[in-house]
Amino acid sequence: MLLAICLGAFVSHLTAGIVNIALPGLSATFQQDISLMQWIASGYLLVIAALLPMMGKWGDRFGSKRIHNIGYIIFGFSSLLTLFTETVYGLLVLRVIQAFGAAMFQATNIGLVSRYFPTESRGRALGFVSTAVALGALSGPMIGGLIMDWLNWHWLFLIHVPVLVIATFLAFRYIPTDSSGVVHTPDWVGGILFAVCIITFIFCISNGNAWGWTSRGILFTFALSLLAFVGLYYWVGRRVRRKREPFLNVSLFAKPAVSAGMFVGLATFVAVFATQVTLPFYLLGVRHFAPSQAGIMIMMYPVALGIMGPISGSLSDKHGSSKITMIGLISMSGALILLSFISKQTPVSLLGLSLLVLGAGMGMVTSPNYSLIMGSVDKSSLGAVGGMVALVRNLGLVLGTAMGISFLDYAFPGSISRWMVTKEAAYAPYVVSGLRTVFMMSLIFCLLGILFLGLALRRRLLQAP
């Protein structure tokens, strides 16, 4: 069962990395502008983010196994159909269908692990899931580059199909069938408001840098997102007053472990992805590393995370999730403090050590934090909370990426993409200064995570009998 779930987690992050690295090649293949091709990647993430809470609730309503496994089927068939498309618009439609399937199994996989693994081994199992995520993220760019160099572009969307076939067989064979939950009237209004809010917000964050943060398009989209958020807030309150099940069960966040765990998850993913997306500018542009050397350096983070994930999960089972999560946050903060003093002469060994500590710290945060959250809710809400955990992860990815690039661009005079071609030495100090700002921002997020977790632990202790 765990292998079936981990293979799905691996595939969903593998495909995201494969497509991201292949966008320039796909743009040349279809002879389309990169701004249109970008939607093959960002549209996939937007649809997943919008659907995750709904899919989590569907898991609670119809059975997590059913929703999870149907997601595998939808993802697999939409992948096979890319073999027959020759237009970018057909590919975009199939990516949306892929995202629908991916949202189904991403929203339910953590809930399934939390439901069927006993408390004494839950953390270790969740550690293997986080390792699968790290391995998918690690393998995606490398495999995508090889496919674009040696194979037809269709293989970008077919390479994972054999893995998914195995995962689907194992999932139907070994995941136990869970009973359906209580029937509630679907909150379609809440679902639509949430989808509009999250899609427009992520769109603003992702495109604000390119369009201009004060441009009419960005301001209008942000206003629409804010309006949808206000509407959702009042609509959820109205549903609660009428004793109807809302689209987002905000009462779950009243538990300190859930609210703090969600914030810790968001903060750490923002910090990590802001670091990961900006560090290549330093390695390639300032230190003049070869792409292969830069790739090896950046790989230290996911390798350390992949190794530490199951270990920290086992430790959390023995010593408590909150303790290991706190140690992980402190480790990440230490690594970001080291990176905040980066310069043109920073030793390579210190860079490598910082990334290893950052990855190990993230490994100590991810699975114990999942265990902390999922162990604090009733089994009837595991699907809904699991969907929110996956949503937080995707939000952290998008926010961290957009914020990292924005801080770097703000510190750089002119176009940083053009500078990456010329790599004039006179502009290197601006890149270093921007990176320090990014790492300091990431450090602040980690410190806020420590603060929120500490307050939640203190509150929980005070409430204890």
Secondary structure as UniProt FT lines:
FT   HELIX           2..30
FT   HELIX           34..62
FT   HELIX           64..81
FT   HELIX           82..84
FT   HELIX           88..116
FT   HELIX           119..150
FT   HELIX           153..156
FT   TURN            157..160
FT   HELIX           161..174
FT   HELIX           188..211
FT   TURN            213..214
FT   HELIX           216..241
FT   TURN            242..243
FT   HELIX           250..254
FT   HELIX           256..280
FT   HELIX           281..286
FT   HELIX           291..319
FT   HELIX           321..339
FT   TURN            340..341
FT   TURN            344..345
FT   HELIX           348..374
FT   TURN            375..376
FT   HELIX           379..381
FT   HELIX           382..411
FT   HELIX           416..422
FT   HELIX           425..427
FT   HELIX           428..463
//
